[in-house]
Structure formats: C-alpha cells, structure tokens
C-alpha cells in the first residue's frame, strides 16, 4: 500500500491498541463484574487497598479508616480517625491479614505499621519516620503477611522492602535508600505480596516492574516496562497473588488490571478509564479470595469493585451458562423465576455446575430441582467454511469505523472513518494459507501479506502493524 495510506492505517492500529482494554475485555477476559460497593452505600473515599481474611471477610483501607464487610458486602464494623494516636491513621495505604485474622495497616503518613485483632481492637504498632534504623519508614505504602505471620512492608520513600516478625521485630532490610533498578534496588515500591510458596513479589512502581524473589531473597524473575501494551505498566500501585500463584497487578496509570501466571507470562487484562461498571480511575489496591474473585480498590471512583472468574461453558443444550444463572440471582431475580428460565431454555447442569451454584448461595430446594448430567460434552464448534473470509466486515470502536469487503471475486474495498478523517482503498486480495491473505492496492504495485483468520463464523481478526483488529460480519 502507498506510504500515505500506511500511515493512516498505522494510526488506526495505534488507536485500537489504546482501546485494547475495552475491546480485549469484550473478546477474551474471563472475569465478569459481580458487585460494586460504592460511596452511596458505605463510603470509601480514596479507597487505597483491600484484603481478605480466612473467612472471606473484606477489609478496605480508605480515607482515615478501615472498614470490614462480609463476603456479600454487608457492613460489619469499622475503625479509625485522623490522627497519630493508637488506632488513628493518616492516609492508610495498605492492609493485610495474617493466618489468625489479625489486621496489619500501613499507616503511611504516620510512617508506621499498626496491628489490630479481627474486630478492630488495637494490639501494637511500630515504626517512625526516618531512614537510618530498620524500624524507620519513609511513608510506606504496602504491607503483606506470609503463612508464618511474618510481615513485609514496601517502604516506599526509602526505596526498600523490610521484613518483621508478627510483633514488629526487624528480620530483614532489602534494597538501598538510593533508588535504582538492579536486582535488589527499587524506585518507589508501592506494594508487596507473598505467594503460597513463600516467594516475595515486589511492585517496583517507578521502574514499572514486578520483581519476584524466593524466600531467601534471590531473584527468580522480573517483568514489565513503561507502556500500555500487554505486560507493560504505568506506575502500578497494587499487587496480589491467588492460590495457584497467578499474579494480579493494579496498573494504575493505565486504569486496568493485568493478570500473569506464576512465571510472569501475560494472561489477560480488563478495564479502561471511566466511572462506569468495570471501569477504573487510578486503581491502587486489589486482593483475591479463595474462590478466585478479584476485589479492586477503584481509588478515584471511591469504591470497591468485585469481579468473578467466569465458569467454563459446560452446556450441552441451548440455554443458560452457570454465570448467567448466578448473575440473575445477583440481580435479585427470585429462584422460582430462574427455574422457569432454565426450564424454558432446556438447560442442564453437571455436578460441578451444581457445586458452583451452591457456593453462590442457591437453596437446597433450588438445587434439587435442577437436573444433573454426569457426562460433560464439549460444545460443538462451528467450523468456518473455506470461503468464510469473503463477505462484508465492520470494526467499530470509540469514534472509529472501518468497513471492509472481501469479495468472492477477489476484490476488496476498505473505508475508514475517524473524526474528520476518511480513507478509501480498493484492490485485490487472495488467501495465501489458513492464517494469511495477500492484499494489493490498485494504486500501488506493492503486495502486502497480512495475518488474517476467522476466530468464529462471524468474527475476523486482521493484524495491522502488530495490532490485532477484530471485525464482525455485517
């Protein structure tokens, strides 16, 4: 294609890359919004962090308080006022729970850690502002507790990580008070997490990286750089791990959540900037419960959002998925009405499905009326036909519209609209193999090879300048 035209298509690819948080979520993310706990109900001004205790209760650090909720979001208790006294806070930024249910709060602007029992009763505190002694902090932002009860603090202003026993005795100081990016150096680390194997994950915020160490503080892995692509970050401020060792990062500047496997391989992402459902404004903290639900401190929206991992499709007939049924319950639909929908759609469930519904709070009477199918059958996939690439396709995203026609006669047209800019191309195309087409603009003798494949009978992916564009059949 001509250079001038390549530029406009490249511009499209860049815009689509910035939209990948939205478009990618719709296509591939396996998390669905389960609940929003917002200021209108509980009040979470500047929600900074969230933690889950062994019983599934949720603790939120916000404003000058700690609030405790049950797993459904019902208020249980809360404590704290602005100040320096015991049990008071100045911008609590991190919260963590030990195996016994004790609560540790990173009291940031007081440069100390405070420890409470599960009901909010003050137990002890340690730390003061400074950088010489192991127990001194420079406005620490994050705290974590391992399975033995050891406490890890992201000492943000001192560019260090510090380890203590459960009563506050110093055990280890890692990193230099001078910021850096070596294997044991940090630049404003904001959060820290410990996985079930004792590995320590440090969120090295201003280096835009995750650094993973074993329990003896030998580096195992690091990943990340500044940017908006998969695996890149913009001043991330929250990190958490699940029971399988998957790593979740609150990518604060990019207003999204990213998930990685235990080796640091990118898995998925979701979110975009905004105040709508599933959107974020500078999220700072997050946590994962024993069932894999992800809780996000959506800081500048003053709320907590809860996301549920989707259940793989186990349906063998037309009908509802397990997630559909759970969402109906979350919307307040009565069980009798949900049963009617299940009957009308001919839906059947497996034993695993019933277990998921039981965990979601459905009654025994409801479960008894839902049929069980022991043998799970894979959903049949419709294979695209040989000439399935041909047809009229369209891409729409945030002010962009692209109409693409791949004709049966080997001719193509491309119409692009964005704001006041338009572009029209036409020429010929042909299929090279199952994942590539050859395109030639009639005004340019150069032939272009483009990755192109059907991901479903009505979904076409084309890669332009390394960015995947997803078209739907018109």
PEGI-V489445 format. One record per pair of residues at least 4 apart in sequence whose C-alpha atoms are under 7 Angstrom apart, sorted by sequence separation. I is the first residue (numbers start at 1). J is the second residue. D is the distance in whole Angstrom. If there is no record, write none. Layout:
I:J:D  I:J:D
This chain:
1:5:7  2:6:6  3:7:6  4:8:7  5:9:6  6:10:6  7:11:6  8:12:6  9:13:6  10:14:6  11:15:6  12:16:6  13:17:6  14:18:6  15:19:6  16:20:6  19:23:6  20:24:5  21:25:6  22:26:6  23:27:6  24:28:6  25:29:5  37:41:7  38:42:6  39:43:4  52:56:6  53:57:5  61:65:6  62:66:6  69:73:5  70:74:5  84:88:6  97:101:6  98:102:5  107:111:6  108:112:7  116:120:5  117:121:5  132:136:7  145:149:6  146:150:6  155:159:6  156:160:7  164:168:5  165:169:5  181:185:5  194:198:6  195:199:5  204:208:6  205:209:6  213:217:5  214:218:6  228:232:6  241:245:6  242:246:6  251:255:6  252:256:7  260:264:5  261:265:5  275:279:6  288:292:6  289:293:5  298:302:6  299:303:7  320:324:6  321:325:7  322:326:6  323:327:6  324:328:6  325:329:7  326:330:6  327:331:6  328:332:7  329:333:5  333:337:7  334:338:6  335:339:6  336:340:6  337:341:6  338:342:6  339:343:6  340:344:6  341:345:6  342:346:6  343:347:7  349:353:6  350:354:6  351:355:6  352:356:6  353:357:6  354:358:6  355:359:6  356:360:6  357:361:7  358:362:5  362:366:6  363:367:6  364:368:6  365:369:7  366:370:7  384:388:6  396:400:6  397:401:7  407:411:5  417:421:6  418:422:6  432:436:5  455:459:6  463:467:5  464:468:6  1:6:6  24:29:7  38:43:6  39:44:6  52:57:6  53:58:7  61:66:5  69:74:5  70:75:7  83:88:5  84:89:6  97:102:6  98:103:7  107:112:5  116:121:5  117:122:7  131:136:6  145:150:5  146:151:7  155:160:5  164:169:5  165:170:7  180:185:5  181:186:6  194:199:6  195:200:7  204:209:5  213:218:5  214:219:7  227:232:5  228:233:6  241:246:5  242:247:7  251:256:5  260:265:5  261:266:7  274:279:5  275:280:6  288:293:6  289:294:7  298:303:5  320:325:7  328:333:6  329:334:7  333:338:7  342:347:5  349:354:7  357:362:6  362:367:7  396:401:5  406:411:6  407:412:6  417:422:5  431:436:6  432:437:5  440:445:7  454:459:6  455:460:6  463:468:4  38:44:7  52:58:5  60:66:6  61:67:7  69:75:5  70:76:7  82:88:6  83:89:5  97:103:5  106:112:6  107:113:6  116:122:4  117:123:7  130:136:5  131:137:6  145:151:5  154:160:6  155:161:6  164:170:4  165:171:7  179:185:6  180:186:5  181:187:7  194:200:5  203:209:6  204:210:6  213:219:4  214:220:7  226:232:6  227:233:5  241:247:5  250:256:6  251:257:6  260:266:4  261:267:7  273:279:6  274:280:5  275:281:7  288:294:5  297:303:6  298:304:6  315:321:7  395:401:6  396:402:7  406:412:5  416:422:5  417:423:7  431:437:4  432:438:6  440:446:6  454:460:5  455:461:7  462:468:6  463:469:6  51:58:6  52:59:6  59:66:7  60:67:5  68:75:6  69:76:5  80:87:6  81:88:5  82:89:5  83:90:6  96:103:6  97:104:6  106:113:5  107:114:7  115:122:6  116:123:5  129:136:5  130:137:5  131:138:7  144:151:6  145:152:6  154:161:5  155:162:7  163:170:6  164:171:5  179:186:5  180:187:6  193:200:6  194:201:6  203:210:5  204:211:7  212:219:6  213:220:5  224:231:6  225:232:5  226:233:5  227:234:6  240:247:6  241:248:6  250:257:5  251:258:7  259:266:6  260:267:5  271:278:6  272:279:5  273:280:5  274:281:6  287:294:6  288:295:6  297:304:5  298:305:7  395:402:5  405:412:5  416:423:5  430:437:6  431:438:6  440:447:5  453:460:6  454:461:6  461:468:6  462:469:5  50:58:7  51:59:5  59:67:6  60:68:7  68:76:5  80:88:5  81:89:6  82:90:6  95:103:7  96:104:5  105:113:6  106:114:7  115:123:5  127:135:5  128:136:5  129:137:5  130:138:6  144:152:5  153:161:6  154:162:7  163:171:5  164:172:7  179:187:5  193:201:5  202:210:6  203:211:7  212:220:6  224:232:5  225:233:6  226:234:6  240:248:5  249:257:6  250:258:7  259:267:5  271:279:5  272:280:6  273:281:6  287:295:5  296:304:6  297:305:7  313:321:6  394:402:6  395:403:7  405:413:5  415:423:6  416:424:6  429:437:7  430:438:5  439:447:6  440:448:6  453:461:5  461:469:6  462:470:7  50:59:6  51:60:7  59:68:5  68:77:5  80:89:6  95:104:6  96:105:7  104:113:7  105:114:5  115:124:5  127:136:5  128:137:6  129:138:6  143:152:6  144:153:7  152:161:7  153:162:5  163:172:5  175:184:5  176:185:6  192:201:6  193:202:7  201:210:7  202:211:5  212:221:5  224:233:6  239:248:6  240:249:7  248:257:7  249:258:5  259:268:5  271:280:6  286:295:5  287:296:7  295:304:7  296:305:5  394:403:5  404:413:6  405:414:7  415:424:5  429:438:5  430:439:7  438:447:7  439:448:5  452:461:6  453:462:7  461:470:5  50:60:5  58:68:6  59:69:6  67:77:6  68:78:6  95:105:5  104:114:6  105:115:6  114:124:6  115:125:6  127:137:6  143:153:5  152:162:6  153:163:6  162:172:6  163:173:6  174:184:7  175:185:5  192:202:5  201:211:6  202:212:6  211:221:6  212:222:6  239:249:5  248:258:6  249:259:6  258:268:6  259:269:6  286:296:4  295:305:6  296:306:6  393:403:6  394:404:6  404:414:5  414:424:6  415:425:7  429:439:4  438:448:6  439:449:6  452:462:4  460:470:6  461:471:6  49:60:6  50:61:6  57:68:7  58:69:5  67:78:4  94:105:6  95:106:6  104:115:5  114:125:4  142:153:6  143:154:6  152:163:5  162:173:5  175:186:7  191:202:6  192:203:6  201:212:4  211:222:4  238:249:6  239:250:6  248:259:5  258:269:4  285:296:6  286:297:6  295:306:4  311:322:7  393:404:5  403:414:6  404:415:7  414:425:5  428:439:6  429:440:6  438:449:5  451:462:6  452:463:7  459:470:7  460:471:5  49:61:5  57:69:6  58:70:6  66:78:5  67:79:7  94:106:5  103:115:6  104:116:6  113:125:6  114:126:7  142:154:5  151:163:6  152:164:6  161:173:6  162:174:6  191:203:5  200:212:6  201:213:6  210:222:5  211:223:7  238:250:5  247:259:6  248:260:6  257:269:5  258:270:7  285:297:5  294:306:6  295:307:6  311:323:6  392:404:6  393:405:6  403:415:5  413:425:6  414:426:6  428:440:5  437:449:6  438:450:6  450:462:7  451:463:5  459:471:6  460:472:6  47:60:7  48:61:6  57:70:5  58:71:6  65:78:7  66:79:6  92:105:7  93:106:6  102:115:7  103:116:5  112:125:7  113:126:6  141:154:6  151:164:5  161:174:5  189:202:7  190:203:6  199:212:7  200:213:5  209:222:7  210:223:5  236:249:7  237:250:6  246:259:7  247:260:5  256:269:7  257:270:6  283:296:7  284:297:6  293:306:7  294:307:5  310:323:6  354:367:7  392:405:4  402:415:6  403:416:7  413:426:4  427:440:6  428:441:7  436:449:7  437:450:5  450:463:6  459:472:5  47:61:6  48:62:6  57:71:5  65:79:6  66:80:6  92:106:6  93:107:7  102:116:6  103:117:6  112:126:6  113:127:6  140:154:6  141:155:7  150:164:6  151:165:6  160:174:6  161:175:6  189:203:6  190:204:7  199:213:6  200:214:6  209:223:6  210:224:6  236:250:6  237:251:7  246:260:6  247:261:6  256:270:6  257:271:6  283:297:6  284:298:7  293:307:6  294:308:7  391:405:6  392:406:6  402:416:5  412:426:5  413:427:7  427:441:4  436:450:6  437:451:7  458:472:6  459:473:6  47:62:4  56:71:6  65:80:5  92:107:4  93:108:6  102:117:5  103:118:6  112:127:4  140:155:4  141:156:6  150:165:5  151:166:6  160:175:5  189:204:4  190:205:6  199:214:4  200:215:7  209:224:4  236:251:4  237:252:6  246:261:4  247:262:6  256:271:4  283:298:4  284:299:6  293:308:5  391:406:5  401:416:6  402:417:6  412:427:5  426:441:6  427:442:4  436:451:4  437:452:6  458:473:5  46:62:6  47:63:7  64:80:6  65:81:6  91:107:6  92:108:5  101:117:7  102:118:5  111:127:6  112:128:6  139:155:7  140:156:5  149:165:7  150:166:5  159:175:7  160:176:6  188:204:6  189:205:5  198:214:7  199:215:5  208:224:6  209:225:6  235:251:7  236:252:5  245:261:7  246:262:5  255:271:6  256:272:6  282:298:7  283:299:5  293:309:6  390:406:5  391:407:6  401:417:5  411:427:6  412:428:5  425:441:7  426:442:6  435:451:6  436:452:5  45:62:6  46:63:6  64:81:5  90:107:6  91:108:6  101:118:6  111:128:5  138:155:6  139:156:6  140:157:7  149:166:6  159:176:6  160:177:6  187:204:6  188:205:6  198:215:5  208:225:5  234:251:6  235:252:6  236:253:7  245:262:5  255:272:5  281:298:6  282:299:6  292:309:6  390:407:5  400:417:6  401:418:7  411:428:4  412:429:6  435:452:5  44:62:6  45:63:5  64:82:5  89:107:6  90:108:7  91:109:6  110:128:7  111:129:5  137:155:6  138:156:6  139:157:6  159:177:5  186:204:6  187:205:7  188:206:6  208:226:5  233:251:6  234:252:6  235:253:6  255:273:5  280:298:6  281:299:6  282:300:6  390:408:6  400:418:5  410:428:6  411:429:6  435:453:5  90:109:5  138:157:4  158:177:5  159:178:7  187:206:5  234:253:5  281:300:5  399:418:6  410:429:5  434:453:7  90:110:6  138:158:5  159:179:6  187:207:6  234:254:6  281:301:6  399:419:7  410:430:6  137:158:7  351:372:6  320:342:7  349:371:6  350:372:5  351:373:7  348:371:6  349:372:5  350:373:5  351:374:6  256:280:7  348:372:7  349:373:6  350:374:6  64:89:5  112:137:7  208:233:5  255:280:5  348:373:7  64:90:6  84:110:7  111:137:5  160:186:7  181:207:7  208:234:6  228:254:7  255:281:6  275:301:6  319:345:5  350:376:7  64:91:6  111:138:6  131:158:6  159:186:5  208:235:6  255:282:5  318:345:6  319:346:6  320:347:6  63:91:6  64:92:6  111:139:5  159:187:5  208:236:7  255:283:6  318:346:6  319:347:5  111:140:6  159:188:5  206:235:6  253:282:6  317:346:7  318:347:6  62:92:7  109:139:5  159:189:6  205:235:5  252:282:5  317:347:6  61:92:6  108:139:5  157:188:6  205:236:5  252:283:5  322:353:7  335:366:7  61:93:6  108:140:5  156:188:5  205:237:6  252:284:6  61:94:7  108:141:6  156:189:5  250:283:6  315:348:7  61:95:6  106:140:7  156:190:6  203:237:7  250:284:6  315:349:7  326:360:7  87:122:6  106:141:6  135:170:7  154:189:6  231:266:6  250:285:6  37:73:7  86:122:7  106:142:6  134:170:6  154:190:6  183:219:7  203:239:7  230:266:7  250:286:7  106:143:6  154:191:6  154:192:6  134:173:7  79:120:6  223:264:7  126:168:6  49:93:6  51:95:6  53:97:6  48:93:5  49:94:5  50:95:6  51:96:6  52:97:7  54:99:7  48:94:7  49:95:6  51:97:7  191:237:6  193:239:6  195:241:6  238:284:5  239:285:7  240:286:6  242:288:6  54:101:7  94:141:6  96:143:6  98:145:6  190:237:5  191:238:6  192:239:6  193:240:6  196:243:7  237:284:5  238:285:4  239:286:6  240:287:5  241:288:7  243:290:7  53:101:6  93:141:5  94:142:5  95:143:6  96:144:5  97:145:7  99:147:6  142:190:6  143:191:7  144:192:6  146:194:6  191:239:6  193:241:7  237:285:7  238:286:6  240:288:7  93:142:6  94:143:6  96:145:6  141:190:5  142:191:4  143:192:6  144:193:5  145:194:7  99:149:7  141:191:6  142:192:6  144:194:7  195:245:6  242:292:7  98:149:6  146:198:7  316:377:6  314:376:6  316:379:6  315:379:7  389:454:7  384:456:7  384:457:5  382:457:7  395:470:7  395:471:5  394:471:5  395:472:6  393:471:6  394:472:5  393:472:6  394:473:6  393:473:5  394:474:6  392:473:6  393:474:5  392:474:6  56:289:7  49:284:7  50:285:6  52:287:7  48:284:6  49:285:4  50:286:6  51:287:6  48:285:6  49:286:6  50:287:6  52:289:6  29:268:6  29:269:7  29:270:6  25:269:7  25:270:5  33:278:6  50:297:6  21:269:7  49:297:6  21:270:6  22:271:6  48:297:6  21:271:5  22:272:6  47:297:5  21:272:6  47:298:6  48:299:6  47:299:5  46:299:5  46:300:6  47:302:6  46:302:5  47:303:6  45:302:5  44:302:5  44:303:6  39:302:6  38:302:7  39:303:6  38:303:4  37:303:6  38:304:6  37:304:5  36:304:6  37:305:6  36:305:5  35:305:6  36:306:6  35:306:5  34:306:5  33:306:6  34:307:5  33:307:4  34:308:6  32:307:5  33:308:6  31:307:6  32:308:5  31:308:5  32:309:6  31:309:4  32:310:7  30:309:6  31:310:5  30:310:5  1:440:7  1:441:6  2:444:6  1:444:6  1:446:6  17:467:6  13:464:6  13:465:7  13:467:6  10:465:6
